Amino acid sequence: MPGPKGSRREPGGPLKNKARNPEPKDKLDEGGAVATSEAVALPTNGPEDGSKTWRSIAWAQAEENVRRLRQRIFKAAQQGDLKKVRNLQKLMLRSYSNTLTSVKRVAQVSSGRNTAGVDGVKSLTPSQKYELASAIHAEEEPYRAMPVKRVYIPKSNGKQRPLGIPVIRDRVMQARVKNALEPEWESRFEPRSYGFRPGRGCHDAREAIFNAASSRGKRVWVLDADLAGAFDRISHQHLLKSIGMFPAREMIRKWLKAGVMERGRFATTEEGTPQGGVISPLLLNVALHGMEEAAGARYKKKGAGREPVAVPGTPILIRYADDLVALCHTEEEANAVRMRLGEWLAPRGLAFNTEKTKTVHLNEGFDFLGFNVRRYDDQLLIKPSRTAIKRIKERLREAVKALRGSNAAALIAKLSPIIRGWAAYYRVAVSSKVFSSLDTYVWRLTFKWARHTHPRKSRTWVANRYFGRFNRSRDDKWVFGNPENTSYLIKFAWTKIARHDMVKGAASVDDPTLADYWDKRRHKTVPTTLDKRTLSMAYLQKGICPVCRQALIADAEYQPDNPREWIEWFATAKKRLEKHHLVYRSLGGSDARPNLRLVHSECHQHHHTGDRWENSRIAAARPLRSA
């Protein structure tokens, strides 16, 4: 939603207006006022209680305003109307709804919301979030990007991955700009680009590889490639040239040139975009756009309503961020693709990682995003890679070792999300045997843990105490459980193998003509890592939080690309949900489903501040039927 009329804005710069707390009503945010759920205009000098104002924002309306404006940008770009695209992007950059939702995503929803930049600011209160949104939207001073903070996180291979963490204010600004830039490029991006794009993910890339490699066995040679330090080496000049006269071009330039602070020392940045910035993944995709064409991939239409197919004799390139595979007919063709792409990458400041880039035959197989792709006697199979299996065993072993001396409840709480997340990531592959093998491994770990906990007890005593039919829905007497409350540890094999429903062609979430397609797709991709009771409640509530009227399980901005991050993603999603008692337990309320509602944790917290409109909203929600 926009601020007051008359706002001025320099090219690529911040909004300028004297009003510190703009009244949210203007044609830029069509669809009604969104400032508060009661559609109350904000006082010129700001509200007396900023925290209450933040809680009162009609988030569903704000999100809808941003979504519709993104769709308009996408449609104009698709039609080639660049003038209209730029005007709509300016509207997005002035939109108050965009500012509000950007603050919420960065400071409330994002898994990195408690990560501080160089200013040390993190964990904003509701009042601080509202003040930040107001200050950003009515910025008076010329915008200055602050240096990013260099931190290192462990990679799955044991090495360290450098991240550049912007301050919260810069992250919010980047989120605002991304909403203006991303729809334009979503209308252009190639159909087989799956990384860091809304509505797409690693499972789509895996399924695309399966389809391409299974097609009559023609493309049997594979260029398995990885780019060397892609985020750190992108050419600023080439990137700025690619985005053209985008209204916030100057802001992007400032972020690229902001510099890095590491251990108290400042370093300039002449190349690259910080891996950790909100807009960085989008900029990487912009820099790599056109790779399919450069590789020689060509497609032809097969008729109305049908997906284009690869032209015979040409390669198929599938990319997930800076990881890519090119399926070719011959080894010579694969090597030729590598040569062409090497020349194409050079002006972008990029190059192949020679240690990880190779040409292989499908019979030899290759690893991609934690999966092993290999042909066995003319049958293509995709399984969890040996490296991935080794890593999950190490993680499970270390987790159990760290909890020696603890109780069964702590062990179950620690291992369950790890098992759920890993199984959910690999449920789309040929994983049944691997799941069973891992269950045996976990049994050995837990039995050893129990023996260590009770060194003077016999093996039979330990088995009778900690193993049994704790899960009454399964005929399995070797389930590890807590004898004090009958809670139990889930098994890998309980996750059903299910083929992934791949996103179709060049479909984008910003395409207004595909709104029904994406709505149905979201309902089919409910996270399987939530426990059965929570999933059942979410289903009965049609996936809606009765307080804020938004989706209970919000999508991650981008799907994680490895099992470890997948586990953390779903663990974070679960922490954001709580069960609310309509009749409090202190007043005699029970834990029966008709007395419960599933709500966001922040909504639950806000409810208990005593906001009457939230109390009535929850009470008016459709009662849950017993199950």
C-alpha atoms as one frame of an Amber mdcrd trajectory, in Angstrom:
protein
   0.000   0.000   0.000   1.329   3.447  -0.788   1.912   6.294   1.547   0.353
   9.735   1.168  -0.101  11.260  -2.243   2.657  13.482  -3.426   5.519  11.168
  -2.444   8.646  11.901  -4.444  11.349   9.440  -5.318  14.767   9.750  -6.915
  15.789   7.134  -9.497  16.834   4.067  -7.544  16.590   5.996  -4.289  14.291
   6.034  -1.277  10.931   7.614  -0.883  10.915  11.166   0.382   8.071  12.539
   2.430   7.784  14.542   5.577   5.093  12.345   7.118   6.759   9.810   9.395
   3.723   7.523   9.578   1.950   7.669   6.196  -1.763   7.154   6.116  -2.289
   3.967   4.107  -4.830   4.857   1.480  -4.169   5.407  -2.188  -4.901   3.885
  -5.592  -1.563   2.080  -5.530  -2.980  -0.369  -3.007  -6.339  -0.986  -4.567
  -8.611  -3.362  -2.743  -9.241  -1.475   0.467  -7.352  -0.126   3.431  -4.860
  -2.468   5.014  -3.368  -0.430   7.815  -5.463  -2.113  10.474  -8.043  -4.847
  10.540 -10.620  -2.248  11.520  -9.638  -0.001   8.566  -8.722   2.828  10.914
  -6.512   5.609   9.512  -3.241   6.030  11.378  -2.676   9.281  13.293  -0.291
  11.686  11.615   2.123  11.576  14.543   1.974   7.802  14.848  -0.031   5.535
  17.112   0.293   5.628  20.856   0.798   1.869  20.924   2.922   0.725  17.977
   2.803  -2.929  19.016  -0.991  -2.992  18.934  -1.019  -1.270  15.540   1.360
  -3.926  14.162  -0.901  -6.689  15.449  -3.947  -4.967  13.968  -2.677  -4.867
  10.384  -4.931  -6.744   7.955  -2.160  -8.952   6.638  -4.307 -10.921   4.231
  -5.248  -7.691   2.428  -1.657  -6.429   2.411  -0.392  -9.711   0.935  -3.162
  -9.629  -1.658  -2.204  -6.084  -2.706   1.398  -7.135  -3.269   0.391 -10.320
  -5.079  -1.874  -8.477  -7.524   0.719  -5.826  -8.269   3.320  -8.533  -8.921
   0.892 -10.140 -11.352   0.412  -6.840 -13.190   4.180  -6.438 -13.544   4.473
 -10.010 -14.840   1.685  -9.530 -17.376   3.109  -6.260 -18.695   6.569  -7.821
 -19.045   5.091 -10.848 -20.791   3.399  -8.512 -23.277   6.653  -6.631 -23.875
   5.284  -3.322 -22.577   8.486  -2.096 -20.900   7.126   1.390 -20.179   4.205
  -0.092 -18.254   6.567  -2.476 -16.449   8.675   0.426 -15.185   5.622   2.398
 -14.065   4.222  -0.590 -12.184   7.598  -1.235 -10.584   7.587   2.346  -9.321
   4.152   1.708  -7.839   5.496  -1.365  -6.068   8.428   0.589  -4.667   5.982
   3.173  -3.271   3.522   0.586  -1.973   2.913   0.643   1.776   1.651  -2.938
   1.590   4.995  -3.886   0.069   6.817  -2.193   2.947   4.675  -3.884   5.597
   4.931  -7.376   4.132   8.677  -6.951   3.588   9.206  -6.074   7.249   7.088
  -9.048   8.278   8.977 -11.464   6.037  12.404 -10.289   7.186  11.770  -9.625
  10.880   9.042 -12.131  11.707   8.796 -15.029   9.229  12.321 -15.594   7.907
  14.399 -18.299   9.597  17.216 -15.720   9.753  15.118 -13.087  11.518  17.272
 -13.254  14.666  20.543 -12.864  12.775  22.206  -9.499  13.331  24.168  -7.488
  10.796  27.049  -5.139  11.588  24.778  -2.960  13.747  23.950  -5.842  16.094
  20.177  -5.311  15.783  17.950  -8.404  15.888  14.723  -9.776  17.414  12.471
  -6.769  16.842   9.383  -6.280  18.996   5.999  -5.649  17.302   6.346  -1.951
  18.099   9.842  -1.851  16.586   8.610  -3.619  13.448   5.901  -1.029  12.993
   8.329   1.835  13.597  10.769   0.316  11.100   8.056   0.043   8.439   6.994
   3.650   9.012  10.567   4.951   8.935  11.461   3.059   5.762   8.318   4.117
   3.959   8.715   7.814   4.806  12.505   7.959   4.473  13.829  11.522   4.507
  17.588  10.996   4.367  19.385   9.718   1.236  19.615   5.943   1.392  22.959
   4.445   2.366  23.620   0.724   2.347  25.655  -0.600   5.267  28.429  -3.198
   4.870  27.437  -6.825   5.288  28.684  -8.912   8.188  30.820 -11.884   7.151
  29.913 -15.120   8.923  30.666 -18.742   8.134  28.308 -21.704   8.329  29.190
 -25.404   7.926  28.543 -26.979   4.541  27.338 -30.552   4.176  30.828 -31.578
   3.005  32.473 -30.284   6.178  33.793 -27.059   4.651  32.728 -23.529   5.569
  30.335 -21.439   3.477  30.834 -17.654   3.693  27.687 -15.592   4.130  27.238
 -11.835   4.010  24.501 -10.728   6.415  23.021  -7.253   5.756  21.477  -5.276
   8.600  17.729  -5.749   9.070  16.914  -2.397   7.475  18.834  -3.287   4.306
  17.205  -6.719   4.202  13.777  -5.082   4.293  14.765  -2.669   1.529  15.994
  -5.612  -0.544  12.717  -7.467  -0.018  10.797  -4.404  -1.253  12.980  -4.108
  -4.339  12.775  -7.837  -5.030   8.983  -7.653  -5.218   9.374  -5.083  -7.987
  12.171  -6.798  -9.945  11.322 -10.495  -9.620   7.992 -10.570 -11.532   9.637
  -8.941 -14.565  12.279 -11.651 -14.690   9.872 -14.457 -13.846   8.240 -13.700
 -17.202  11.614 -14.286 -18.912  13.361 -17.045 -16.968  13.926 -20.325 -18.775
  11.582 -23.238 -17.993  14.305 -25.575 -16.725  15.686 -23.158 -14.147  14.522
 -24.327 -10.711  16.739 -22.821  -8.026  15.792 -19.767  -5.930  12.508 -19.238
  -7.737   9.070 -19.011  -6.085   7.001 -22.146  -6.580   9.978 -24.197  -7.769
  12.510 -26.353  -5.992  15.041 -29.148  -5.940  12.420 -31.864  -6.437  11.326
 -30.216  -9.686  14.935 -30.261 -10.902  15.311 -33.929  -9.939  12.097 -34.850
 -11.761  13.195 -32.899 -14.852  16.446 -34.881 -14.927  14.512 -38.133 -14.607
  12.215 -37.221 -17.509  15.084 -36.114 -19.751  17.353 -39.070 -18.987  14.554
 -41.638 -19.271  13.406 -40.598 -22.736  14.261 -43.608 -24.903  17.874 -43.610
 -23.766  19.060 -41.113 -26.369  20.831 -38.605 -24.144  23.239 -40.841 -22.230
  26.196 -38.490 -21.702  26.032 -35.896 -18.951  27.950 -32.703 -18.283  27.761
 -32.543 -14.477  28.894 -28.999 -13.690  29.278 -26.638 -10.759  30.258 -22.968
 -10.807  33.188 -21.786  -8.703  32.065 -19.294  -6.038  29.190 -17.995  -8.136
  27.837 -15.537  -5.560  31.298 -14.141  -4.849  32.365 -13.589  -8.473  29.396
 -12.173 -10.370  30.415  -9.177 -12.472  28.744  -6.021 -11.160  28.990  -4.352
 -14.550  27.283  -7.217 -16.363  24.583  -7.514 -13.707  23.690  -3.818 -13.751
  23.620  -3.902 -17.540  21.216  -6.860 -17.414  18.643  -5.130 -15.187  18.644
  -2.079 -17.457  16.772   1.031 -16.302  15.051  -0.693 -13.408  13.788   2.090
 -11.068  15.803   0.846  -8.069  18.954   0.167 -10.084  20.971   2.618  -7.967
  19.916   0.854  -4.763  21.129  -2.464  -6.153  24.437  -0.858  -7.097  24.819
   0.405  -3.524  24.225  -3.072  -2.108  26.759  -4.570  -4.486  29.367  -1.959
  -3.494  28.534  -1.828   0.239  31.608  -3.789   1.327  32.183  -6.481   3.953
  33.056  -6.352   7.651  34.975  -9.375   8.930  36.489  -9.475  12.414  36.373
  -5.701  12.638  38.042  -5.097   9.270  36.348  -3.496   6.272  36.916  -4.744
   2.732  35.512  -3.291  -0.470  33.486  -5.440  -2.868  34.359  -5.078  -6.540
  32.574  -8.266  -7.597  29.938 -10.670  -6.322  26.726 -10.339  -4.348  26.611
 -11.428  -0.689  25.186 -14.903  -0.182  22.842 -14.037   2.652  21.206 -10.986
   1.132  17.481 -11.196   0.378  17.907 -10.143  -3.242  21.136 -12.050  -3.976
  19.526 -15.313  -5.211  17.425 -13.344  -7.702  20.497 -11.467  -8.937  22.312
 -14.780  -9.456  19.445 -16.039 -11.613  19.461 -12.784 -13.594  23.187 -13.190
 -14.239  22.738 -16.804 -15.395  19.649 -16.210 -17.523  20.187 -17.431 -21.074
  22.337 -20.429 -20.172  19.997 -22.928 -21.855  20.229 -21.083 -25.156  23.996
 -20.717 -24.790  24.303 -24.483 -24.290  22.471 -25.085 -27.557  19.203 -26.338
 -26.054  16.270 -25.905 -28.431  12.581 -26.714 -28.010   9.576 -26.918 -30.307
   5.869 -26.743 -29.555   3.722 -29.844 -29.988   0.372 -28.102 -30.131  -1.911
 -25.946 -28.009  -1.880 -26.846 -24.332   1.101 -29.191 -24.642   4.587 -28.653
 -23.266   7.407 -27.907 -25.761   9.768 -30.827 -26.399  13.501 -30.818 -27.070
  14.550 -30.652 -30.704  16.219 -33.957 -31.695  19.998 -33.734 -31.691  20.166
 -30.886 -29.168  21.154 -31.100 -25.482  18.839 -30.539 -22.518  20.186 -28.276
 -19.775  18.693 -28.316 -16.274  19.902 -25.757 -13.740  19.412 -25.328 -10.025
  21.086 -22.026  -9.077  24.817 -22.590  -9.748  24.524 -26.396 -10.148  23.667
 -27.695 -13.595  23.552 -30.789 -15.764  23.462 -30.964 -19.550  22.209 -34.247
 -21.006  23.793 -34.923 -24.379  23.813 -37.623 -27.058  27.573 -38.110 -27.220
  30.656 -37.412 -25.150  31.854 -35.016 -27.848  28.615 -33.041 -27.632  28.948
 -32.802 -23.839  32.503 -31.482 -24.144  31.367 -28.977 -26.792  28.623 -27.719
 -24.440  31.252 -27.259 -21.735  33.396 -25.177 -24.097  30.475 -22.975 -25.181
  29.312 -22.374 -21.635  32.828 -21.584 -20.454  33.047 -18.786 -23.018  29.534
 -17.590 -22.140  30.313 -17.442 -18.400  33.553 -15.453 -18.732  32.033 -11.967
 -19.292  29.790 -12.609 -16.296  32.850 -13.072 -14.104  32.094 -16.774 -13.662
  33.813 -20.065 -14.432  33.361 -23.783 -13.840  34.711 -25.426 -10.711  37.186
 -27.747 -12.429  37.265 -30.174  -9.485  33.501 -30.713  -9.528  32.807 -30.457
 -13.265  33.035 -33.659 -15.287  31.556 -35.557 -18.221  30.088 -38.952 -17.321
  27.963 -41.696 -18.874  24.587 -42.480 -17.325  25.802 -46.015 -16.625  28.472
 -44.490 -14.379  26.004 -42.120 -12.739  26.376 -38.768 -11.023  25.204 -36.976
  -7.865  22.924 -33.937  -7.969  21.385 -32.145  -4.965  21.982 -35.166  -2.727
  20.543 -37.689  -5.189  22.411 -40.280  -7.238  21.230 -40.577 -10.843  22.306
 -43.754 -12.619  21.126 -46.170 -15.297  20.977 -49.875 -14.442  20.378 -52.183
 -17.435  18.416 -49.545 -19.335  16.419 -48.585 -16.222  17.093 -45.169 -14.734
  17.016 -45.007 -10.927  17.389 -41.975  -8.678  18.342 -42.782  -5.083  19.783
 -40.994  -2.060  23.502 -40.595  -2.712  26.070 -42.512  -0.669  27.442 -39.219
   0.586  23.981 -38.159   1.791  23.480 -41.470   3.613  26.876 -41.151   5.274
  26.070 -37.608   6.435  22.685 -38.464   7.936  24.237 -41.351   9.858  26.901
 -39.009  11.205  24.278 -36.469  12.238  22.145 -39.085  13.992  25.162 -40.542
  15.756  26.352 -37.148  16.985  22.840 -36.221  18.162  22.495 -39.409  20.216
  26.009 -39.069  21.605  25.296 -35.499  22.749  22.236 -36.688  24.698  23.928
 -39.356  26.782  22.694 -38.940  30.322  19.468 -37.320  29.143  16.007 -38.911
  29.057  13.956 -40.578  26.334  11.761 -37.501  25.840  14.784 -35.358  24.946
  16.086 -38.007  22.554  12.735 -38.308  20.785  12.400 -34.521  20.526  15.878
 -34.239  19.003  15.737 -37.116  16.514  12.137 -36.852  15.274  12.538 -33.648
  13.196  15.803 -34.965  11.741  14.119 -38.184  10.622  10.991 -36.422   9.346
  12.913 -33.819   7.363  15.378 -36.242   5.765  12.639 -38.718   4.851  10.497
 -35.921   3.382  13.379 -34.776   1.190  14.069 -38.270  -0.174  10.511 -39.603
  -0.316  10.407 -38.718  -4.024  13.259 -41.106  -4.894  13.858 -44.866  -4.800
  14.408 -44.793  -1.051  12.537 -47.716   0.553  15.613 -49.882   1.140  17.609
 -46.904   2.387  14.818 -45.949   4.805  14.705 -49.489   6.228  18.483 -49.553
   6.569  18.467 -46.238   8.419  15.735 -47.473  10.766  17.977 -50.389  11.701
  20.825 -47.949  12.276  18.654 -45.758  14.529  17.530 -48.859  16.470  21.162
 -49.702  17.202  21.896 -46.132  18.289  18.885 -45.914  20.607  19.466 -49.371
  22.088  23.085 -48.460  22.793  21.905 -45.182  24.351  19.467 -47.055  26.609
  22.160 -49.537  27.679  24.458 -46.633  28.519  21.652 -44.959  30.510  21.010
 -48.139  32.534  24.396 -49.901  32.727  23.294 -52.285  35.482  20.162 -53.491
  33.719  19.959 -56.479  31.386  19.380 -56.243  27.636  15.934 -57.764  28.143
  14.998 -55.144  30.743  16.167 -52.340  28.444  14.238 -53.772  25.482  11.037
 -54.159  27.503  11.274 -50.623  28.895  12.124 -48.633  25.762  10.880 -50.725
  22.840   7.364 -51.905  22.088   4.158 -51.170  20.205   4.107 -47.506  21.180
   2.541 -46.616  17.827  -0.836 -48.334  18.090  -1.550 -47.849  14.383   1.369
 -50.115  13.412   2.132 -53.723  14.186   5.720 -53.027  15.171   7.033 -54.067
  18.577  10.443 -52.441  18.080   9.403 -48.797  18.236  11.540 -46.682  20.573
   9.338 -44.865  23.060   9.142 -42.961  26.303   7.698 -45.287  28.982   6.536
 -42.300  31.033   4.079 -40.836  28.506   4.001 -43.323  25.570   5.474 -40.800
  23.098   7.646 -42.495  20.501  10.296 -42.004  17.850   9.078 -42.141  14.269
  10.760 -44.275  11.622  12.078 -43.380   8.188  10.061 -46.188   6.591   6.781
 -44.685   7.817   7.173 -41.940   5.209   5.449 -43.089   2.037   7.342 -42.960
  -1.234   5.482 -40.543  -3.511   6.403 -39.261  -6.931   6.767 -35.510  -7.050
   4.267 -33.543  -9.126   6.681 -31.432 -11.146   5.860 -27.823 -11.926   4.733
 -27.550 -15.513   6.888 -25.866 -18.133   7.581 -22.187 -17.579   4.727 -21.775
 -15.064   5.248 -18.868 -12.665   3.407 -17.995  -9.450   3.144 -14.429 -10.778
   1.176 -15.450 -13.877  -2.439 -14.335 -13.229  -3.768 -16.862 -15.764  -2.400
 -19.720 -13.628  -3.909 -18.663 -10.289  -6.094 -21.789 -10.057  -3.168 -24.043
 -10.973  -0.999 -22.679  -8.162  -3.833 -22.750  -5.646  -4.429 -26.455  -6.307
  -0.693 -27.147  -6.267  -0.257 -25.566  -2.824  -3.006 -27.769  -1.410  -1.263
 -30.879  -2.764   2.120 -30.073  -1.254   1.314 -30.069   2.474   4.527 -30.606
   4.489   4.694 -34.263   5.549   7.067 -33.486   8.388   4.352 -32.213  10.720
   2.893 -34.771  13.103  -0.358 -36.478  12.197  -2.457 -34.605  14.774  -1.208
 -31.193  13.630  -1.765 -32.040   9.960  -5.289 -33.234  10.761  -6.130 -29.974
  12.542  -4.680 -27.939   9.664  -6.809 -29.904   7.205 -10.001 -29.401   9.207
  -9.306 -25.647   9.362  -8.671 -25.637   5.604  -5.112 -24.527   6.289  -6.154
 -21.118   7.673  -5.185 -19.458  10.962  -8.444 -18.160  12.529  -6.678 -15.085
  13.941  -4.941 -13.567  10.916  -6.869 -15.486   8.221  -3.634 -16.407   6.459
  -2.131 -19.782   5.586  -1.004 -21.725   8.649   2.001 -23.144   6.876   3.600
 -20.363   4.873   5.905 -21.380   2.061   9.580 -20.714   2.456  10.756 -17.942
   0.170  12.742 -20.579  -1.685  12.895 -24.312  -1.086  16.133 -25.509   0.543
  18.455 -27.450  -1.742  19.798 -30.067   0.680  18.474 -32.386   3.429  20.051
 -30.457   6.323  18.337 -27.184   5.365  15.129 -29.110   4.568  15.104 -30.416
   8.154  15.639 -26.931   9.565  12.973 -25.486   7.263  10.243 -27.794   8.523
  11.402 -27.592  12.131  10.956 -23.819  11.867   7.503 -24.278  10.316   6.430
 -26.490  13.211   7.667 -23.995  15.802   5.457 -21.321  14.234   2.295 -23.289
  15.071   0.580 -23.634  18.448  -2.674 -25.158  19.691  -5.077 -22.635  21.223
  -7.729 -23.675  23.765 -11.091 -21.975  23.216 -11.944 -22.743  26.838  -8.746
 -22.360  28.824  -7.547 -25.376  30.762  -7.543 -23.246  33.915 -11.304 -22.874
  33.404 -11.905 -26.561  32.833 -11.187 -26.713  29.101  -9.949 -30.011  27.688
  -7.413 -31.039  25.041 -10.179 -32.512  22.880 -10.124 -31.347  19.270 -13.428
 -29.407  19.379 -11.813 -27.160  22.007  -8.633 -26.567  20.003  -7.638 -24.300
  17.146  -4.308 -24.332  15.349  -2.838 -20.809  15.177   0.462 -19.117  14.417
   2.664 -18.797  17.489   2.841 -15.010  17.074  -0.960 -14.862  16.705  -1.299
 -16.972  19.843   0.962 -14.596  21.728  -0.961 -11.566  20.486  -4.275 -13.186
  21.424  -3.203 -13.556  25.031  -2.584  -9.815  25.259  -6.378  -9.560  25.442
  -7.308  -8.076  22.051 -11.088  -8.484  21.925 -11.316  -8.571  18.174  -8.978
 -11.567  18.148 -10.951 -13.350  20.903 -14.185 -12.997  18.977 -12.537 -14.032
  15.718 -11.268 -17.303  17.182 -14.554 -18.061  18.932 -16.483 -17.482  15.696
 -14.349 -19.937  13.744 -16.074 -23.105  12.509 -15.832 -25.769  15.249 -13.649
 -28.739  14.470 -15.482 -32.005  13.993 -14.167 -34.879  16.037 -11.839 -37.325
  14.330
